[in-house]
Amino acid sequence: MEYGLKDLRTSLDNIDSAIVYLLAERFRLTHKVGVYKKQHHLKPVDSSREAAQLERISELAAKSGLDPAFARKVLQLIIDEVVEHHKKLIAS
């Protein structure tokens, strides 16, 4: 089956939409984690959890045919944003 450029771009647009919705859901959940951390006087950063997640994402990426270094960069960007949100939440 051959796809035209328009079909391919439509598929890419759908994937981009899914990524945005998944990120929004992820940030809703990490906000709840931040609230929990504030209520229980926990630090905004959990370095061992971050390291484990970065390793897990690298392995998942490799199995999926995605460059593990790229996947780590994307997850690190997300983690950094979450940590900033947690710092602000805990400070408030």
N, C-alpha and C positions, 0 to 999 in steps of 0.2 A: 504494500500500500504506500503510495507516494503522497506526501503532504506538501501543500503550498506554503509559501512564506506566511500568508495570513493565518493559516491553520496553526503553524508552529508558534507564531506570536500570540495567538489566542491561548494556546496551551501554556506558554510562558506567563502570560497575564494571570491566568488562573492559579498557577503555582505561586506567583508573587502575592496574590490575594491571600492564599492559604498561609504563606509565611507571615504576613502581617497579622492575620487572625491568631495564629499560633503564638506569635510574640506577645500580642496583647493578652492572651490567656496566661502565658508564662509570667508576665509582669503583674497580673492580678494575683497570681499565686505567690510570687515573691514578695508582694506587698504584705500578704498575710504572714509570711515568714518574718518580715521586718517588724510587724506588730507583735508577733510572738517574742521575737528577740528583745524588743523594748520592754514588754511586760515581764520578761524573765531575766532582765538585766544581762543579756548576752552581747558579745561583741558583734559589730556589723560584718566582720570578716571571719570566715571559717576556712583557714588556709588548707587544712587537710581535706575538707570536702571539695574545695576548688581543684586541688591537685588530682583527686580521684575522678572528678567530673571531666577534667581536661584529658586524662588518660583514657577514660571510657569513651569519650567522643572521638579521640584519635583512633582507637580500635574500631569503633563503629564506622568511621569514615573509611578506613582502610578496607574493611569488609565490603563497603558499598561502592568502592571505586572512586572515592573522593580523596583529594589530597589531604592527609591528616594535618599537615601544618596549616592549611587554609581553614579547616574545620576548627582547629584550636584557636586561631585568630578570631574567628567569628564568635565562638563561645566566650573567649576572653573579653571581647568587646561587650557582650551581653552581661557577663559577670561584673565587669567594671561599672556598668551603668546601675546594676542592681545594688552593688555595694554603696555607690553614691546615694541612691535612694534610701538605703538602710541607715546610712550615717545621718542624713537629714531627718529621718523619722525618729531615730533614737535621740537626736539632739533636741527635738521639739518637745 
